[in-house]
Amino acid sequence: MSNRQGPRSIVAATAVAVLALSALSACSASSAADVETGNTFVVAIESEADVLDPQVAGGWVSWRINQQIFEPLVTEDLRTPSSEAAVPALEPGLAESWDVSEDGLTYTFHIREGVTFHDGTALDAEAVEYNFRRMWDKSAPQYSAKAAGQTNFIWQNTADVQAVDQYTLVVTESQPFSPFLRMLAQGGNGSTAIMSPASIETYGDDVGDHPVGTGPFVFDERIRGERISLVRNDDYWGTKPSISGVVFRPLPDASARVAALRSGDVDMIAVPSPDSIDNLVSEGYQLSEGTPPHVWYLSFNMQDPNMAIKEVRQAINLAVDRDGMADDLLRGSVNPAYGVQAPANGAYVERTDAYTRDIAKAKELLASVGLQDGFKTTLITSVDGSGQIIPTQMAEYLQQNLAEIGIDIEIQTQEWISYLGTWAQGMKPGVGMAQMSWGMTTPYWLYIVTSSKLQSPNGVNVGYYSNPQLDAVMDQAIRATDEDVANDFWRQANDIVTEDAALAPVVNDKAPYVLAPYVSGFVSPSEEWYDLKEVRLEQ
């Protein structure tokens, strides 16, 4: 057990006295239970993380760690809770300011002076150019096909990247690309966060085991399956963290995370089991949740003879019991999804007409295409992972829903990181649907998952969806230099995807975290990651 003192020990001891069996299971759940913490914030996360290379790593669970170590040029306000800002404001990161030309083709970034990487090397425009070329320029010696594959949707229109002086970087686009600044701030399926060029030169493809950034925390140690430890960067250019460090402990089992919180071995847990939240709150623990840009959804395999039929896809959407899943299975920890985009998005469109359950109409649609007797297919999903909530149980819930209209679903599962690799390669023959949880604070996310230009394996349109009308509307949205005009086009795109039943949105996660009573300063913003600089542990 950990050596906690003061109010933290009192709370933990009380919880252990009430729930001794839970505490016992926590100690057996992980060999990292004896981590010495002091003023270190210990977080139980829902799965093992990917590599600590932000440009290559996939999944929010990895970016929540990587973004403590690394920083992009442009970031988002993570200090304002979701209740006060539906979409977080863009803020300067490693670029202290930027200018955009009137035609939307030229972005001039003024790089922050006096910033050093954790290895002592200096940040300048050449370091940023080196990173951008790693993701974009196939002729560059540092080019990484993995980094390019994860971030290619950011560089679709990039024509040139040049450091024009020590602290000025110019990015030139071949056409206006309205989401560019917001995309620089994104993470989860690759990030544009800036790494030390020296570390890339030294470690090459193994740099993810030796992460060196400019962020508020410095990498200390990783023991796979047990913990990732970070320590405070006392030379950080911005506001220095209050805590001395962070430990991220992967505990894929939700009951083990809850038990670890109750036993005092961790200070915060991600993805508490839905049926544990009310009890934890009644015991004095803190619930923090928000409205991040999250959609738990299904993609359809358009190469499958049944899924290629629009009426089949519409029937599946109408058979899904979104309200039942949100209220009964997930106990109010999510909201039913009635749009293909997340609500934390300037172009959100709610379509209850397309997504409210109607079994009779679903059966009629199947009968209209000669499938009144149903058919069999396969759904692939993970067993854990960032934003995945409780994916196996949710898939089984969908299995029951679809059985009511004669569709027999076989569920195939994988561990999160393995599943990400399988999913990104696109659906194989025999697989009718693939589940994912994703979303962004920019409506450009819809382009990433539906554009015919980004079909797998060159992108993450894993169902090979193609719709020329949709592509044309999204292209107009991307080229629009006025945000309101762009959002009008994105709303049209949302409706096209809805009418064609290209996706099946299921729920929007509230991203609940449960924290010990002695933790203060944690904020759930309208994003899938968070800032830990202002977190404090009561002594």
N, C-alpha and C positions, 0 to 999 in steps of 0.2 A: 504493500500500500504506500501511498505518497506521504510525505512528512508535513502535511498542511497544519497551520496554526491559526489561532484566533477564530473569528466568526465563521470562516470556511469550515473549520473542523467541527464546530458546534452543529452547523447545518447538516454536514455529512453524517455526523454521528447520530443525529436524530433520525435521518432517513434510514440509516442502517438498522437502528433499533426497531423501526417500524417494519422495515422490509429486509430482514437479514438474508433471506434466500436470494434476493436480487443482488445484494452486495457480494455474496459468495460467487454467484455466476459471473459478476463483473471481473473478479480477481482471476477466474479461470479462463475468461474470454480472451485475454491477451497477455503475452509475456512482457508487455511494456507497462504493466500496471505499477511498477516500482520506479517509474521515471521521477527523478528529483526535479522539482519545479520551482520552488521559491516564488519569484514574481513573474513566472512564466505562464502564459495563457495556454491551456491545453484544450484542444478541440478534437472531439470524436467525429470523424468524417465517414461518409457512407460507403466508400470503396477505396481500394488502392488507387493512387494517382498515377498518371502517365509520367513520362520523362520530364525533368525540370528544364526543358528547352521550350520556351513559350511559343516560338514560331512553329514548332513541330507538334507539341502536345495537343491532344484533343480532350474535350470534356470540361465542364465548369468545375468539377471537383479539382482538376489539375490547375486551372487558371486561378482559382481562389488561393492557391499556394503560390503559384508563379508570380502573381501580381503583387505579392508582398516583397518579392525579390527584384522584379523587373518593372520598368515603366515605359509607356509609349510616349510619343510626342504630344498626343492629345488624350485627355482622360475625361472622366465624367464626375460630377458631384456625387460622392457616395456618403456625404455627411447629412444629407437631408432625407428624412424618411419618406416612404412611399405615400403616406397620407398627406404630405405637403407638396410633393412633386410627382406627377404621374410619369413624366419622362425626365430623367436627370439631365441637368444642364451640362453642356460641354465646358471643359476647363483646360487651361494650360497644363501640360505635363512637362516633358523634357523640352518642349518648345514653349518659350515664355510668351510668344505671340505668333500670329501668322497673318498673311494677306492672301486674298483670292482675287484673281483678275476678273474684270467685268464679264469677260466671255466664259468664265468658269474653267479655263484650261490650265491656268498656272497657279500653283500653290507655293508661296514663299514662306518658309518656316525659319523663325529666328530662334536658334538653339540657346538654351539656358547656359550662361557662363558659370564657371566655378564648380561644376559638378564632376565628381570622379566616380568611376566604377569601384566596386568592392575590392578589386585587385590593385587599386591605386592609379590606374591609367585614366587619362582625361577623356571626358565626353566632349566631342566637337562635331561639326557637320560631316567630316569625313567618316567618323564612327557610325553616324546615322546612315550615310550613303552605303557604307559597307554592309550594314544590316539589311537595308532595303534591297540591295543587289543580291544578297543571299536568298531572298524570297522571290525575286523578279527576273534577274538577269542571267539567262542560261550560259552566257559567255564568261561570267565572272568566276574566278577560281574558287571562291567560297560558296558558290551556288549550291543549294541543297534542294534536291527534288522533293524531299519530304516536307520541307518548309514551304516550298512553292505549292505543293499539293494541298496543304492545309489552308493557305492564304490566297490561292489564285483568284478568288472572286473579288479580292481587294484591288488586284493589279490588272483587271480586265482591260482597262483603258489607259494604262500608264505608258507613256512614250519615252520618258527620260527622267533620270534622277541625277542631280549634280550638286556637289558642294561648291558653291561659288566663292565663298571665303570661309574663314575659320568657323564662323558661327551662323552661316546662312546656307540653307538647303533649299533647292528649287525642284519641285516635282511638276512635270509637264504631262498633261493628259491629251490623248488624241481626240477626245470629245468630252463635253461636260459630264461630270460624274458626281451628281448631287450628294450621294451618301458618303463621299470619301472621308471627310473629317470624322463623322460618327463611326465609320468602319475602323479608323485608326485607333479608336478607343475600345473596340470590342475585343473579347476573348472567348475562348471556349472551343472553337474549331480552328485553332491557330490564332496567333496574335502578332501585331507589329511591334511588340515591346522590344526595347533595345538591349542587346547583349554586348558584353565586352568583346571587341574584335580580337584582343589578345587571347582570350579564353577559347574562342573559336579556332584561332590559328594553332593553339597549343593542343587542344583536345579533339578537334575535328568532329566526327560523328558521335563521339562520346561526351560532347560538351554538356549534354543533359544530366550527366552524373557529376558535373563540376560547374554548377550554375553561378554566373557572375553578372550581376546587374548593377543598377544605381539605386534600388529601392530602399525603403525604411528598414528592411530586415535583410540579414546576411545569412546565406546557407551555412549550416553547421555540420549536420550529419543526416544520413538516410539509412535506415535499416528496413528493407522492403518487408511489407506485411506488419511492421511494428510502429514505425514513426518516421516523420520528417521533422527535423529540429532546425529552427532559425533563431538567430540572436539579433538584438537591436543594433542598427547601424548608427553608431555614435557620431559618424561623420556625415550623416544624411543632410542634404542640402535644404530640406524643408523642415516642417514641424516634426521633431523626433518623437518616436513612440514613448508612451508612458510605461509600458511593460518592458521587461528585459529580454523577452523572447517569446516564441510561439512553438508549440509542438502540435503537429497534426497526426492523429492516431487513426488509421483505418480500421473501423469495426463494421464490417458489412452487415452484421446481424443487428436489426433495430433494437431488440430486447437487450442485447449486450451494451449498446450505446446508452440506453436508459439506465441500466444497472450501473454502468461506469459513472454516470452523473450522480446517481443516488449515493454511491459509495465514496464520492469525493475524488475519484481518480481523474476526472476531467471537469473542466469549467463550463463547457458548452457542447451541445450535441446538434448535429444536423439531422434532418429527417427523422424526428421521433416517430415511433409507431403511432398511427392515428388514435388508437384507443388508449394511449398513455398520456396524451396531452392534458386533458382535464384533471387527471389525478396529480400530475406533476405540478400544475398551477395551484391546485388546492393544498399541496404540500409546501408551497412557498417559492417554487422555482418560477423564473420569468419566461414568458412566451414572447418572442419577437417574430413577427411575420409581416409580409407586405404584399405588393402586387408586381412582382418582377415580370419581365417579358418572356413568359414561359407558356409553351403549348406542349402538352403530352398528346401525341398524334400518331396516326397511321399513314404511311405511304402505300400506294397500291402499285403492284407490278404490272405495268401496261403491256408487257410482253406475254403475260398470262392470258389465255383465251377467255377466261371468265372475267378477270379484273379489267380487261380492255373494254368491257361493255359498260357504258355510262350508267345504265339503269341498275346494274349490279352494285356499282359503287354508291349510287344514291340509296339503294336499299340498305346497304351496310350502315351508312350514315344515319338512316332513320331507325335502324334496329338498336343502335347504341343507347343505353340508358345512362345518359350523362348525369342527370340529377340523382339517380340512385347510387351511382358510383361515388359522387361527391358527398352525398349525405350519409349513406349507409355504410359503404365500404371504407371511405376515407374520413368519415366523421367530421366533415366541415373544414378539413385542412386544405381543401382546394375549392375552386369554383368550377361549375360546368362550363365547358368551352363552346361558345356559340359563334365563333368567328375563326377564320384560318390564321389571322394575326392575333398576337397577344394584346390585351387591353392597354398595356404600358407601351403604347405606340401611337404616333400621331395620325395614323391612317386606319385605325381599327374600325371594322364594320361588324355589327352584331347581326346574325342571320338565324333567328330562332325558327323561321319557316323551314329552313333546310336541315336544322340539327335537333329539333324537338322530336322525341320518340313517337313513332307511328308505325306499329307492327303491321296493321292491315294494309297501309299504303306500301310498306316495304314488300309484303308478299305479292301485292298486285304488280309491282315493278318487276319482280323476279318472274312472275307468270307471263308478263308481257314479252319476255325474251326467251320463253321456253324453259325456264329454270325453276318451275314451280315445285319440283322435287328436290331442289337444292343441289349442293355439290360439296366436295371436300377440298380443303386447301390448307396451307401452312402459314402460321404467323411466327415471325422471329422477334425476340426481345432479349433483354438482359435480365440478370437476377438482382442487379444492384446498379449504382451509378448516380452521377450528379443529375438532379432533376427527375430521376426515374421513379421516385417515390417508392412504391412497393410493386414493381413491374410484373412479377410473376402472378400475384393475386389479382392485379388489374387485368392482365391478359386472360386469366381464368374467368373473370367477370364478363369480359367481352365474349369469351367462348360460350358462356351461358346465354348471353344476349343473342348472338348470331344463331345459336341452335334453335331458337324460337322461330326463325324463318327458314330453317332447313340447311343452313350452312354449317358444316362440320369442320371445326378448326383443330388442327394439331399445333401445339405450341412447342417451339424449339428455343432453348435458352442458352446463354453464355455469360460468363463473368464479364464485367463492364468493359475493361480495356480490350479484351479479345473481341467482344461484340462490336465495339467501335470499328475495329479493322474489318470485320465481316460486313457490317452495315455499309461502310464507305465504298466497298467494292461493288455495291449494287446487288439487287435481288437475283438469285439463281432460279433456274427452271424448277417449278414445283412450289416455290415460295410465292404466296399471293399478297402478303402484307408484311411490312416491316415497321416496327414501332420505334419512335424516337421522342425525346423531350428536348425542345430547343426554342428559339425565338430571339429577337433582338429589339433594341429600342429604336431601330431604324426599320421601316417597312421593306427595305432592300432584302431582308431575310427571305421574303417570298420569292424573289428572283433566284436566290441561292438554291432553294429547294425545288423550284419548278421550271427554271429556264432550260430550254432545249440545248443551250450551249454548255450547260453544266451537268449533263447526264453522266452517271458513273461509267467508267472509273475516273474520268477527268474532272468530276465535280461530285456534289453530294445530292444530285437529283437521282436518288437511288432506285426510283421506280420507272425511270426512263420516260417521264411524262413529256409530251411535246404538244404545244398548242400555238400555232402562228399568231392567232389573235391576241393571246396573252403576251407572247413575246413582244409584239408591237406596242402594246399599251405599257408594258414595263419599261421598254426602251425609251418611250416618251417621258415616263416618270424619272428615269435616270438622267436624262438630258436636261430636264427642267432646272433652271437656276433659281427659280422662286419656290420656296418650300410649300406654300399653299397650293400652287399649281401641281407640284410633284405629288402631294398627298391626294389631290383629286384623281390623278391617274392611278395611284396605288389603290385607292378605294375601288376604282373600276376593275383593277386587276383582282382584288379580293373577290369581287362578285363573279368574275369569270371563273376563278378557281372553285368557288362555291357551287355555281350552276353546273360545272362540269364534274363536280365531286372528285376533284383531283387528289384531295387529302381528306382525312377524317379527323378533325380536331376532337379531343375527348375531354380533357380538363385543363384548367389553368392553376398551377401550383401557387400557394401562398408562401412557399419557401419557409416553413416554420423552423425556428431554432429555439431551443430551450437552454436557458443559462442559469447558473447558480445565483442565489440572491446577492452574493457579494460582488458580482460583476457589474460594472457600470460603463457607459460610453459606447456600447455597441448599438449600431443603427442598421436597420434593414431598409436599404434604399430601393428604388425601382430598378433594380438590376440583380443579376444572379451571382454577384460577388460583393465583397464588402471591404471597408477600410478598418484596419485594426490599430491605427496610430493613437486613437483617443480612448481605447479600452483601458480600464483600470480594474485592479483587483484590490478589494478592501483588505487592509492589514489589521 
